[in-house]
Amino acid sequence: MKNTRPSILILYGSLIFSVTGFILALIVDLFILPFSNTLLFSIPIVSGLIAYIIFYFLLKKFIHNRLFLIYRSIQVNEDEMKNKSPGIDKMIEIAESDVEVWKEDRNLEISKLKEQEQFRREFLGNLAHELKTPIFSIQGYLLTLLDGGLEDESVNRSFLERANKATDRMVNILEDLDQIAKLEVDELNLEIRSFDLVELIKEIIDSLEIASKQRNINVSMTKDYNQISVGADRTKIGQVLTNLINNSISYGNEGGKTEISLNQYENLVTIEISDNGPGIEAKHLPRLFERFYRVEKSRNRNEGGSGLGLSIVKHILDSHGQAINVRSTIGVGSTFSFSLEKSKISGPVSSRGIPLK
């Protein structure tokens, strides 16, 4: 009886009502007032049918009103339930299905909230750690100067320069956080226009020449490419390329190499930045683009950038409708790749994407 449909339960009740009516009619026929055989059997049948109809529609109205209140309380398709009036069995079936979907959605929502709460705790902890390092450095330098180092010419300028570097690091972290916040709320306007991707990559390689020479890392394109025009925000894509190439320099092996390759397929250009560095373990790859996430927890916080570079890269490419991908093998190296749409403008363009014709 547990999974019996409501209409069957009403039918059972009506049959019991009919049998009871027949017994009563039989008692009246035998002891009080004789009935004809037709009347003796028609009275319980008709009364049972009437009972079924009355109970069915009363119960249907009761269930419909109750379900509407439940739907309204959980804000699930209450208008649909109010406007439609299916059979009582179908009504229960729809309600069970909707409640199951609602339960799964709530479980998923709770799971996401727990993940977000965990991420929030980690983010605040990482942010505090990132800011604590330069703040404590500045505090130490200032205390040293106040304790007499200010009068020592061999100390005062050096410590002030170090304090200035720590301040610059804090400013960079806050500026990157501000940029991520704008990207997340779509406040960062993109200037989509045509530009030569090959020329932009060469400019970035030149701008990172000093950093690459300091670590003896050769940064180059895999071959000489002709002009490849893409439609995107040149400044933001330049930031993406700068972050990815700079990361390969900062965390690659000294004396290694970084190669940039371009592959064209239909209306897309895929950019790959590959290095022969130490590689990244597979367990870190899913979280690589989280803010402040570090593959090496023991890495000196003063090395590298703000810890937000890859997160900014992901947000910029998301705003272009593209995704960032990474594959890596320990001891072999890593490859970051993303795609851009080719420009619809044909013919030569300036370095800023302005048609020359």
N, C-alpha and C positions, 0 to 999 in steps of 0.2 A: 504493500500500500504506500510505501515511502515515495516512489517515483510515479504513482498513478496520476493521470491528468485530472484537473479539477472537474471537467465535464463528466468523466467516468464516476467520480465520487458523488456528484449530484445525481447521476443515473442510479447508482447504488441506493442512495437515500430515497429516491422516488420509488424504486422497486419495493423497498421496505415499507414505504408509506402505502403502496398499492396492496401489498400482502396484508398489512394491518387493516386497511379499509375493507378488504375482502372478508377477513375474519369477523370484523364488526358487523358487516352486512349479513354474513352467514348467521351470526348470533341473533340479529334482529329478525331474520327470515324464519328461524327455527322457533323462537320463543315469544316474539312480540307481534310482528306483522309480516306475513308471507310476501316474498318478492317473486316475480317471474325470473326465469333463468337468464334472460337477456339483461334485465335490470341488475340481477345479482352480480353479473360479471362486468357490466359496463360501468357501474359506480366506482369500483376500485381502479379500473383502467383509466377512466377519465380523470379521476381525482389525482392519480399518480402522474398523468401527463401535465395536468395543471400545476401540480407541485413542482415538477421538473422545470417548467417554463418560468414560474415565479422565482424559484430558487436560483435558476441560471442567471436571469437578468438582474436580480437583486445582488447576487454575489459578483457579477460582472461589474456593476456600477460601483460596488464597494471597493473591489480590487483596483479598478481604473482610477478612482479618486485617491486611494492610498498610494498607488504607484506614482501618480502625478505629483503628490506631495514629496515622495522620496526623490523623484527625478529633479524636482525643483531644489531640494535641499543639497543635492550633490551636483547640481548645475549640469545635468547631462540630458540633452534632447527633450526638455520639458515641453516645448512647444509641439514637437512631433507627437509626444504621448497625449497631449491635450487634444490635438486635432484629429488623431486617428482613434478608431475604436474597433480593433480586430476582435476575433473570437477570444473567449476566455483562455483557451489553451495556448493560442498564439501570443496572447498578451503576456502570459507567464513565461513563455519561451523567449520572447523578445527581452523581457526584463532580466531573466537569468543571463542571457547573452551580454546585455549591456552592462550588467553588474560585474560580470567576469572581465569585460574589457576595462571597465572603470578601475577594478582592483589591480589589473596589470599595469594600467597607467599610473596609479598611485604608487605601486611598488617601484616602478621605474623612476618616478619623480622623487621618491624617498631615497632611492639609490643615488640619483644625481645630486640631491641635496647633501648627502653624506660625502660624496666625492668632492663637491664644492667646498664643504666645510673643512675637509682634510686639506684641500688645495689652499684655502684661505689661511689655515694655520701655518702650512709650510711656507706660503708666500710671505706672510708677516714675519716669520722667523728668518727667512732668507733676506728680506729687506732690512730687518734690524741688523743682521750680521754684515750685510754689504755696507751699510752706513756706519756701523760701529767701528769698522777698521779705520777709515779715514778720519773719523771724529776723534778717536783715541790718539791717532798719530798727531793730529793738529794740537790736541790738548797737551800731549807730551812735549812737542816742540815749544809751545807757548810757555809752559811751566819752566822748561829749561832756560828760556830767554829771560823770564821774570826772576829766576833764581840767580841771575848774574851773567847768563850767556849773552845778554843784549850788549854788554860792554866789551865782549870778546869778539873782535872783528873776524877771527878765524871761524867763529861759530854762528854769529847772528845771521849773516847773509845766507849761509848754507841751510840753516834751519827754517828761515823764512821761505826759501825756495821750495823746501820739502813740504812745508805747510801749504804753500800755494798749489803744489801738485795734488795734495790730498783734497784741497778745496775743489780743484778742477774735476777730480774724480766724483765727488759728491754732486757737482753740477751736472756732469754727464749722466749720472744715474737718474737724477730728477728729470732731466730733459727727455731721456728715453722713456721714463715712466709716463710723462705727460704725452709723449707721442703715441704710446700704446693705448692710453686712455682715449685719445682722440680717434685712433683707428677703431677701437671697439665700439664707439658710439657713432661711427660714420661721420665724424666732424672733419676728417682730413680730406680736403677736396683734391681729386686727382686731375692733373692736366694731361689728358690723353691726346697724344699727337705722334706723328711719324718721326722716327729718328734712326740713324745708322747704328745698329747694335755693335758692329765690329769696332767702329770708331770709339764708342763709349767704353768698351772693354779695354782697348789700348790705352785710353786716358787713365783708367783706374789702375792698370798695371804700372804705368809710369808714376802715378801718385804714391804707389806702395813700394817703389824701388828701394828707398832707404831702409824700410822695415825688412824687406826680403834680403837685402845685402847683409844686414846685421846678423841674420840667422843663416846666411849662406844658402838660401832657398831660391831656386830658379823658378820664376813665374813666367809662363808663356802660353800662347795659343798653340794648339796641336798642328796647325798649318796656316798658311796665308789665305784668309777668306776675302772674297769680294764683298762689296757692300750688301748688307742684309738689313732691310728696313722693317721695323716693327712698330706697332701702334700701342703705346703705353706712356706712363709718366716717366720721363727720362730721369728726373732727379731721384724719384723713389726707386726705380730699377737700378740706378747707380748706387744707391744706398744698399740695396740687396746684394749686388755684386761685390761691393766694398766689404761688407760684413763677411760674406762667404770666403772671399779670397784672403782677407785679413785673418780669419780664423784658421785657415789652412797654413798660414805663415806662423801664427802665434803658437799653435799646438802641433805643428808638424815636426818631423825630425830635422835637426840641423844638417845641412848639406843635401837635403831632399829636394823635391820638385813639386810644383803645382801646375796642372795643365787645364786649360779651358778649351772645350770643344763645342762646336755648334752643329746640330743636325736638323735638317729641314724635312718636314713631312706635311704635304698638302698645305694648309694655311697656318701651320704652327712651326715655330723654331724652338728646339729644345737646347737649353744651355746646361752643360755639365762642368762642374769644378771638381777635379780629382786631385788627390795627393797620395804620396806613398808614406804617410805618417804611421803612427802606432795603431790606428784604427779604433773603433768604438764597439764595445760589447753589445750584443743583440738586445740584452735586457734594458739598455739605456735608450735605445732608439725611439720607443713610443713616447718618452717624456723629454726628448731632446729639445723641443721647441717651447717648453714651459719657461716662464720667467724665472730667472736666477738658478735654473736647474744646472747642476755641475756634474759632469761625468766623473771627475776626480774630486772627491770631497775634500781631500787634503791639499788641493791646489792653492797656492798662495793667492789671496783675494786681490793683491795688488797687481797681479799679472793679468794680461788680457784687458777686456773692456769692462762694460758695466754689468755683464751677465744677462743682458736683455737683447743682444744682437739677433740671435736666432728667432726669438719671439717676435721681434719687429719684422724680420724677414717674412715670417709666416703671415703676419697680419697684412703686410703690403701686398703679397702675392694673393692672399684671399680677397683683398679689395679689387684686384685685377681679374678675379674669377679663375685663378690658377692655383695649383698646389705645389708645395715643396716636397721633394722626395729625397731619401738618403739610403744608401747601402754602404756597408762597411764590413771589412774583414780584419780581425786582429792580426797585426804584424804585416799587413799588406797595404792598407790605406782606406780612405773614405771618398765617396763621390756624392756630392749634392747636385740635384738637378731640378729644373723647373722649365716651363714652357711659356712662350709669349705668342700672341697672334701677329702674323705678318701684317705690315701696313697695306692699306688699300690704295694708298697714294703711289702711283708709278712715277718713275723718273727720278732724277737726282734731288736730294734734299740737303739742307744745311745741317750743321752739327746739332742744331736746336729743333730740327724737324720741319723747317719751313721750306716749302717747294721752291726750287730755283727757277722753274719755268712759269 
